[in-house]
Amino acid sequence: MNKWGYVGKRLLKTIPIIIGVTLVTFLILHLSPGDPVRIMLGPYATPETVAALRAQYGLDQPLPLQYFSWLGNIAQGDLGTSIRYNRPVTELVQARIGITLTLTLAGLVISVTLGSILGILAALKQNSWLDYLCTFQAMFWISIPGFWLAILLLYIFGLQLRWVPIAGLSGFASVILPALTIGLQEEAWFARPMRAEMLGVLNEGYIKAARAKGVRYYRVVGKHALRNVMVPMITMLALRLPWVIAGSVVVEVVFAWGGMGSLLVNSVLARDYPVVQGILLIIALSVVLANLLADLVYSLIDPRIRVEGGKK
Amino acid sequence: MNQELKQEIAELKQQKTSQMYLTWVRFKRNRLSVIGLSFVLVVIFIAIFAPVLTPYHPYETDPFNRLASPSRENPLGTDELGRDLLTRLLYGSRIALQVGILIVLFEGFIGISFGLLAGYFGGWVDEIIMRLVDILRSFPVIILAMAIAGIMGQGLFNVVLAIGLVGWTTYARMVRGKILSIKEADYVEAAYAAGESTVSVILRYILPNVLPTAIIMVCIMMPTALIASATLSFLGVGVQPPLPCWGSIAAAGRDYIIRAPWISTTAGFFIMFTVLGFNFIGDGLRDAFDPTSKRN
């Protein structure tokens, strides 16, 4: 298959997923055991208020009709109106998404960098104490809940040592701990495949050939092996993105950052459903896009992927 | 002829049991997995004998002894309502194990069933199930589960439902892959040739062969289930007080982090201990079942 054929096919495959994502997001609201409007308004609302709000949100219409009008609004960039703030969801999100993006990106950078370094070291010194230490620390970080790591870091470096500000967003120093929380937790996911891939690549014929030719060891690693490792790392990046986003939501709560994550948690607790739906949709769509992008990049780097059944 | 085939099938089954034994031998050789097993056994022991291990009741408040430092009477101090922290943490193992097991059973049931259907029937059934998997995987598990739990209302079973409804996709993928390879195996064809029905082939030949994979999956997914449920409780949409849940204890302790740092820190430690145990076991099992994935 040629390059553009693959791209077209991959794009087509994304459409049903995007539709499915909107359906899941839409239907979640209807999971509530009672009437969502009643739950939103609380037990003391008068029937008139309930009816009025139901009409305002179009909840008195049949479900499929509700879905399509909701979809139509989204297509026009209208994610609805927050019940709690009485302001457009897009406006609320716009004001906060930057914080979440910063945190997610910083976390990813730390985790990929740290994971790659540790993975490469472990592979180069296979079965040494360093290798075992890398494996063990990876296991350790994935065994602790993100909120706890955040609390511990906050307590040790913020409260006891007072190296960094303990809460809120104020300059570069305040980003360190939150980003480190995500970075440490996610680093394990990059270190393990990096190590495995490096080991695999280092045993390949062409690496041995390069070594036999007299190319220096670290040059071999840097030039030949690393390039091959990039492909699985990009996949891992796309695969872990949802977890990084989830991690940043938790971290935002602990560090009292007013980002999209905190907004989501508060909206869930306050039953502000339009905001919950809007943020869920934004997160899921960015994950879908990231996966699409990863697959496309992947196919450009490695032509073998484009062959049917080459991946998955 | 029929008899011979049955004989052969029986022999192949025999091989399976000895493979289970081999797996156990390999598992025992892995030191970390034995440590993990002992961690988990400790937690199970605590869960069973919590009433014997502590003289207090987890709901017993003491307004005059709030946020007390660790002392002889309260080895880990008391929480914001004067309840003995160690008692609550010990009882918390019951909630954690209960929720964790219910989650893996629930998501395992959905995932294995869907994986079985997708892998066995293929075609449009496979297509629909796998697209559903793709769709759900576009949402971060914890975030979607949080939204679902928040909407369904707080409570232990809603946590299980919320995480289970989102978390089954990993099982489905794994089981589907396994089935695709088993479907082509000789003993399955032999069973068909011997005149067995589709249902009987699935239940008697395919499912037992998927089971080892499913068992590893359950062990591997347990940490995710534990952390996810603790996180939901931490965020306030999970198990509700006064039930002693490690996640909500850590959340409550966060407000008193300066005065009583031991509340959040010890609660998290209990989670880590349990999750680490399951992770070690899972790692050992993975290696034991699949020696080719071994590090050397």
Interface residues (C-beta under 8 A of the other chain):
Chain A: P16 I17 G20 V21 L23 V24 I28 L29 L31 S32 P33 P36 N127 M139 F140 I142 S143 I144 P145 G146 F147 W148 I151 L152 L154 Y155 L159 P242 W243 I245 A246 V249 V250 V253 V254 L264 V265 V268 L269 R271 Y273 V276 L280 I283 A284 L285 V287 V288 N291
Chain B: R131 L132 D134 I135 L136 R137 S138 F139 P140 V141 I142 I143 L144 M146 A147 I148 G150 I151 M152 G153 P223 I227 A230 T231 F234 L235 G236 V237 G247 A250 A251 R254 I257 I258 P261 S264 T265 A267 G268 I271 M272 V275 L276 N279 F280 D283 R295 N296
